[in-house]
Amino acid sequence: DEILCSLAGPPSPPGQDPHGWRVPVDCVRANELCAAEPSCSSRYRTLRQCLAGRDRNTMLANKECQAALEVLQESPLYDCRCKRGMKKELQCLQIYWSIHLGLTEGGEFYEASPYEPVTSRLSDIFRLASIFSGMDPTTNSKSNHCLDAAKACNLNDNCKRLRSGYISTCNKEISATEHCSRRKCHKALRQFFDRVPSEYTYRLLFCSCKDQACAERRRQTIVPSCSYEDKEKPNCLDLRNTCRTDHLCRSRLADFHTNCQAPSQSMTSCPGDNYQACLGSYTGLIGFDMTPNYVDASTTSITISPWCSCRGSGNMEEECEKFLRDFTENPCLRNAIQAFGNGTDVNISPKNPLHPVTLLPKMEKSPALPDDINDSNTMYDMSIITTCTSVQEHGPKLNKSKEQSLCYSETQLTTDIMPDQKTFTDQKADGSRHRVRGMLPLAPILLLMLEL
């Protein structure tokens, strides 16, 4: 990006716009703005003709092609970006690469992402998903969080429908020799991860596991027998080159490198200390030839890799190994997955990373995450944990509050289950009340005896 900016010359001072129409917009809109400007539209057509069937050196040797590039560097097309999952995403990406492939060799190890930067954080998802047991640090550590994630998905109509769709598609046998339609499986997977909110998809992909059964369920999330594995592993550089022939795959791979490439100085090993951006870029690769997945069902380590190897790389073996390590030995990706599984984020104080401050005060009203009252009492437990702890520590010295009435055993939580029961009851407390009522008629007699 720095090289491209230097080619375009110094930026205009704030508030000054020499053309009057150059603003950072998505590439579809930038194309419309360019089409409305005669100089820009004519040079854009020239550049497209220059790129057709020519390598970059041949193109730059042509003065007309070079002039077209110089003009377009000052157009809205140069600064344009795309939004992942936007309505005209493919068209937007085609416009983006038509400009940027002319400015670069097209063979760089890392390419800049054509997508807009991710500004949200994992904590935003935690606030939505924390009422689920997988996000609740107080739940039993022996529970299968990946199974919980599947149950949570089934409670949402959109998640359930699209998940069932890709599972059936990826498991549908075509013939005796063809296990499934890999192309249809990938398409169904892309629809699922692009259309279902990340508080569901992330839980399926990045659930934390304590046993192999859970880890294997996590590995099987994308039906790897169809979407991931193949008879033979291709060379990783060949796989990358294949990916780069497709505008969508190329864009998702560039986005992954942009958001998951570990910087030299970072608390999390992620660019901008943004776990969310890395995990989003990772999910964006699923459903393409570059689809990554867990290599095994290990519970002690997390190893991610696309289905490829560096065998037969020849003099390109070092470059191939470097490319593969961006998946298998990526500290940013590994830390991001572990952070999500632990329910932590860089915005949370490291002194007490699992404190309930990550929860919204009224989580039960989240429209995206329906509650299942029969599944767990997590919603009750998390809302009363602080109050109940205080009652236990300080005893009756605390002022009475509504929350104190919730500090009873789980078997006594009858409100919302029995509509006629208006309050929580305690058998011991009832016995005490009966004894008090029995003593009340004796009070006047005792007073009379004292007067005598």
Secondary structure as the mmCIF struct_conf table of DSSP 4:
data_model
#
loop_
_struct_conf.conf_type_id
_struct_conf.id
_struct_conf.beg_label_comp_id
_struct_conf.beg_label_asym_id
_struct_conf.beg_label_seq_id
_struct_conf.end_label_comp_id
_struct_conf.end_label_asym_id
_struct_conf.end_label_seq_id
HELX_RH_AL_P HELX_RH_AL_P1 GLU A 2 ALA A 8
BEND BEND1 PRO A 10 PRO A 10
HELX_LH_PP_P HELX_LH_PP_P1 PRO A 11 PRO A 13
TURN_TY1_P TURN_TY1_P1 PRO A 14 GLY A 15
BEND BEND2 PRO A 18 GLY A 20
STRN STRN1 ASP A 26 ASP A 26
HELX_RH_AL_P HELX_RH_AL_P2 CYS A 27 ALA A 35
TURN_TY1_P TURN_TY1_P2 ALA A 36 ALA A 36
BEND BEND3 GLU A 37 GLU A 37
HELX_RH_AL_P HELX_RH_AL_P3 PRO A 38 LEU A 51
TURN_TY1_P TURN_TY1_P3 ALA A 52 GLY A 53
HELX_RH_AL_P HELX_RH_AL_P4 ARG A 56 ALA A 61
BEND BEND4 ASN A 62 ASN A 62
HELX_RH_AL_P HELX_RH_AL_P5 LYS A 63 LEU A 72
TURN_TY1_P TURN_TY1_P4 GLN A 73 GLU A 74
BEND BEND5 SER A 75 SER A 75
HELX_RH_AL_P HELX_RH_AL_P6 PRO A 76 ASP A 79
STRN STRN2 ARG A 81 CYS A 82
TURN_TY1_P TURN_TY1_P5 ARG A 84 GLY A 85
TURN_TY1_P TURN_TY1_P6 LYS A 87 LYS A 88
HELX_RH_AL_P HELX_RH_AL_P7 GLU A 89 LEU A 103
BEND BEND6 THR A 104 THR A 104
BEND BEND7 GLY A 106 GLY A 106
BEND BEND8 PHE A 109 TYR A 110
BEND BEND9 PRO A 114 PRO A 114
STRN STRN3 TYR A 115 TYR A 115
HELX_LH_PP_P HELX_LH_PP_P2 GLU A 116 VAL A 118
HELX_RH_AL_P HELX_RH_AL_P8 LEU A 122 ALA A 129
TURN_TY1_P TURN_TY1_P7 SER A 130 ILE A 131
BEND BEND10 PHE A 132 PHE A 132
HELX_RH_3T_P HELX_RH_3T_P1 SER A 133 MET A 135
TURN_TY1_P TURN_TY1_P8 PRO A 137 THR A 138
BEND BEND11 THR A 139 THR A 139
TURN_TY1_P TURN_TY1_P9 SER A 141 LYS A 142
BEND BEND12 SER A 143 SER A 143
HELX_RH_AL_P HELX_RH_AL_P9 HIS A 145 ASN A 154
TURN_TY1_P TURN_TY1_P10 LEU A 155 LEU A 155
BEND BEND13 ASN A 156 ASN A 156
HELX_RH_AL_P HELX_RH_AL_P10 ASP A 157 CYS A 170
TURN_TY1_P TURN_TY1_P11 ASN A 171 ASN A 171
BEND BEND14 SER A 175 THR A 177
BEND BEND15 CYS A 180 CYS A 180
HELX_RH_AL_P HELX_RH_AL_P11 ARG A 182 ARG A 195
BEND BEND16 VAL A 196 VAL A 196
HELX_RH_AL_P HELX_RH_AL_P12 SER A 198 PHE A 206
BEND BEND17 LYS A 210 ASP A 211
HELX_RH_AL_P HELX_RH_AL_P13 GLN A 212 ARG A 219
HELX_RH_3T_P HELX_RH_3T_P2 GLN A 220 ILE A 222
HELX_RH_AL_P HELX_RH_AL_P14 PRO A 224 SER A 227
TURN_TY1_P TURN_TY1_P12 TYR A 228 TYR A 228
BEND BEND18 LYS A 231 GLU A 232
HELX_LH_PP_P HELX_LH_PP_P3 LYS A 233 PRO A 234
STRN STRN4 ASN A 235 ASN A 235
HELX_RH_AL_P HELX_RH_AL_P15 CYS A 236 CYS A 243
TURN_TY1_P TURN_TY1_P13 ARG A 244 THR A 245
BEND BEND19 ASP A 246 ASP A 246
HELX_RH_AL_P HELX_RH_AL_P16 HIS A 247 CYS A 260
BEND BEND20 GLN A 261 GLN A 261
HELX_LH_PP_P HELX_LH_PP_P4 ALA A 262 PRO A 263
BEND BEND21 SER A 264 GLN A 265
BEND BEND22 MET A 267 CYS A 270
HELX_RH_3T_P HELX_RH_3T_P3 PRO A 271 ASP A 273
HELX_RH_AL_P HELX_RH_AL_P17 TYR A 275 LEU A 285
TURN_TY1_P TURN_TY1_P14 ILE A 286 GLY A 287
BEND BEND23 PHE A 288 PHE A 288
TURN_TY1_P TURN_TY1_P15 ASP A 289 MET A 290
STRN STRN5 PRO A 292 TYR A 294
BEND BEND24 VAL A 295 ASP A 296
BEND BEND25 THR A 299 THR A 300
STRN STRN6 ILE A 304 PRO A 306
BEND BEND26 TRP A 307 TRP A 307
STRN STRN7 SER A 309 SER A 309
TURN_TY1_P TURN_TY1_P16 ARG A 311 GLY A 312
HELX_RH_3T_P HELX_RH_3T_P4 GLY A 314 MET A 316
HELX_RH_AL_P HELX_RH_AL_P18 GLU A 317 THR A 328
TURN_TY1_P TURN_TY1_P17 GLU A 329 GLU A 329
HELX_RH_AL_P HELX_RH_AL_P19 PRO A 331 ASN A 342
TURN_TY1_P TURN_TY1_P18 GLY A 343 GLY A 343
TURN_TY1_P TURN_TY1_P19 VAL A 346 ASN A 347
BEND BEND27 ILE A 348 ILE A 348
TURN_TY1_P TURN_TY1_P20 PRO A 350 LYS A 351
BEND BEND28 ASN A 352 ASN A 352
TURN_TY1_P TURN_TY1_P21 PRO A 353 LEU A 354
BEND BEND29 HIS A 355 HIS A 355
HELX_RH_3T_P HELX_RH_3T_P5 PRO A 356 THR A 358
BEND BEND30 LEU A 359 LEU A 359
TURN_TY1_P TURN_TY1_P22 PRO A 361 LYS A 362
HELX_RH_3T_P HELX_RH_3T_P6 MET A 363 LYS A 365
TURN_TY1_P TURN_TY1_P23 PRO A 367 ALA A 368
BEND BEND31 LEU A 369 LEU A 369
TURN_TY1_P TURN_TY1_P24 ILE A 373 ASP A 375
HELX_RH_AL_P HELX_RH_AL_P20 THR A 378 HIS A 394
HELX_RH_3T_P HELX_RH_3T_P7 GLY A 395 LYS A 397
BEND BEND32 LEU A 398 LEU A 398
HELX_LH_PP_P HELX_LH_PP_P5 ASN A 399 LYS A 400
TURN_TY1_P TURN_TY1_P25 LYS A 402 LYS A 402
HELX_RH_3T_P HELX_RH_3T_P8 GLU A 403 LEU A 406
BEND BEND33 TYR A 408 TYR A 408
HELX_RH_3T_P HELX_RH_3T_P9 GLU A 410 GLN A 412
TURN_TY1_P TURN_TY1_P26 THR A 415 ILE A 417
BEND BEND34 MET A 418 MET A 418
TURN_TY1_P TURN_TY1_P27 PRO A 419 ASP A 420
BEND BEND35 THR A 423 THR A 423
HELX_RH_AL_P HELX_RH_AL_P21 GLN A 427 MET A 439
HELX_RH_3T_P HELX_RH_3T_P10 LEU A 440 LEU A 442
HELX_RH_AL_P HELX_RH_AL_P22 ALA A 443 GLU A 451
#
